[in-house]
Amino acid sequence: MNTNDYVKYLTQTFVQYMDQPKEERQKLRAARKGLKEPFMLRWFGILPYLILFSFRRRNIKR
């Protein structure tokens, strides 16, 4: 990809983003945020998540 093509692509993307109404940008940002995995699962894998889940489950049964 040529440097001019890349700058053109970035400019077009930026202009499309700025042309959207603020409310629509906020909705898209919230939708992307909702699709993320929980922090513990994303950073440390499934094991800490399972340990936390088992502690919560044990406290509920008591």
Residue frames relative to the residue before (quaternion, step in Angstrom):
aa qw qx qy qz dx dy dz
M 1.0000 0.0000 0.0000 0.0000 0.00 0.00 0.00
N 0.4315 -0.7066 0.5134 0.2256 3.51 -0.86 0.98
T 0.6082 -0.5762 0.4029 0.3683 3.59 -1.11 0.62
N 0.6450 0.5187 -0.3219 0.4597 3.59 0.97 -0.80
D 0.6324 0.5266 -0.3282 0.4637 3.58 1.03 -0.77
Y 0.6554 0.5152 -0.3089 0.4578 3.56 0.98 -0.85
V 0.6515 0.4981 -0.3113 0.4802 3.58 0.94 -0.83
K 0.6317 0.5291 -0.3220 0.4661 3.57 1.01 -0.79
Y 0.6506 0.5109 -0.3070 0.4706 3.59 0.97 -0.88
L 0.6611 0.5032 -0.3076 0.4638 3.61 0.90 -0.89
T 0.6536 0.5158 -0.3100 0.4589 3.56 0.96 -0.85
Q 0.6586 0.5029 -0.3089 0.4669 3.58 0.91 -0.88
T 0.6552 0.5109 -0.3106 0.4618 3.58 0.94 -0.87
F 0.6584 0.5110 -0.3022 0.4627 3.56 0.94 -0.88
V 0.6669 0.4961 -0.3052 0.4647 3.59 0.92 -0.87
Q 0.6285 0.5198 -0.3366 0.4705 3.60 0.99 -0.76
Y 0.6502 0.5196 -0.3086 0.4605 3.57 0.97 -0.86
M 0.7096 0.4611 -0.2628 0.4634 3.57 0.87 -0.93
D 0.6200 0.5466 -0.3432 0.4462 3.62 1.16 -0.46
Q 0.5740 0.5810 -0.3864 0.4286 3.60 1.18 -0.39
P 0.5207 -0.6149 0.4761 0.3522 3.58 -1.08 0.60
K 0.6370 -0.5617 0.3714 0.3752 3.57 -1.14 0.64
E 0.6392 0.5371 -0.3327 0.4384 3.61 0.96 -0.81
E 0.6559 0.5095 -0.3105 0.4624 3.57 0.99 -0.83
R 0.6340 0.5189 -0.3288 0.4698 3.60 1.00 -0.77
Q 0.6572 0.5058 -0.3107 0.4644 3.58 0.99 -0.80
K 0.6315 0.5237 -0.3282 0.4682 3.60 1.04 -0.74
L 0.6600 0.5016 -0.3079 0.4669 3.59 0.93 -0.87
R 0.6408 0.5205 -0.3167 0.4671 3.59 1.00 -0.83
A 0.6613 0.4997 -0.3022 0.4708 3.61 0.96 -0.86
A 0.6422 0.5187 -0.3249 0.4615 3.60 1.02 -0.76
R 0.6531 0.4994 -0.3147 0.4744 3.60 0.98 -0.80
K 0.6479 0.5235 -0.3135 0.4559 3.56 1.01 -0.82
G 0.6486 0.5339 -0.3091 0.4458 3.59 1.08 -0.72
L 0.6612 0.5212 -0.3034 0.4461 3.58 1.16 -0.50
K 0.5310 0.6441 -0.4075 0.3703 3.60 1.23 -0.28
E 0.4836 -0.6347 0.5161 0.3113 3.54 -1.19 0.61
P 0.6315 -0.5193 0.3905 0.4231 3.60 -1.19 0.36
F 0.6627 -0.5520 0.3427 0.3724 3.56 -1.16 0.71
M 0.6753 0.5002 -0.3117 0.4434 3.61 0.80 -0.97
L 0.6759 0.4935 -0.2958 0.4606 3.56 0.90 -0.88
R 0.6687 0.5138 -0.3007 0.4453 3.56 0.95 -0.85
W 0.7721 0.3849 -0.1925 0.4676 3.60 0.90 -0.91
F 0.8277 0.2504 -0.0972 0.4926 3.59 0.92 -0.83
G 0.5732 -0.6115 0.3821 0.3892 3.60 1.19 0.02
I 0.7393 -0.4549 0.2994 0.3960 3.53 -1.33 -0.16
L 0.5728 0.6408 -0.3826 0.3390 3.63 1.05 -0.63
P 0.6921 0.4366 -0.3160 0.4801 3.70 0.69 -0.82
Y 0.6094 0.5530 -0.3497 0.4478 3.57 1.08 -0.67
L 0.6662 0.4936 -0.2972 0.4736 3.59 0.97 -0.84
I 0.6311 0.5221 -0.3354 0.4654 3.60 0.99 -0.76
L 0.6543 0.5024 -0.3072 0.4744 3.58 0.90 -0.89
F 0.6499 0.5201 -0.3106 0.4590 3.57 0.95 -0.86
S 0.6678 0.4960 -0.3115 0.4593 3.61 0.94 -0.84
F 0.6308 0.5154 -0.3381 0.4714 3.63 1.03 -0.69
R 0.6512 0.5057 -0.3161 0.4694 3.57 0.93 -0.82
R 0.6576 0.5163 -0.3058 0.4555 3.55 0.96 -0.87
R 0.6475 0.5204 -0.3148 0.4592 3.57 1.01 -0.85
N 0.6664 0.4998 -0.3015 0.4639 3.60 0.98 -0.80
I 0.6321 0.5294 -0.3367 0.4548 3.59 1.06 -0.61
K 0.6611 0.5251 -0.3048 0.4407 3.60 1.00 -0.82
R 0.6467 0.5448 -0.3271 0.4220 3.64 1.08 -0.60
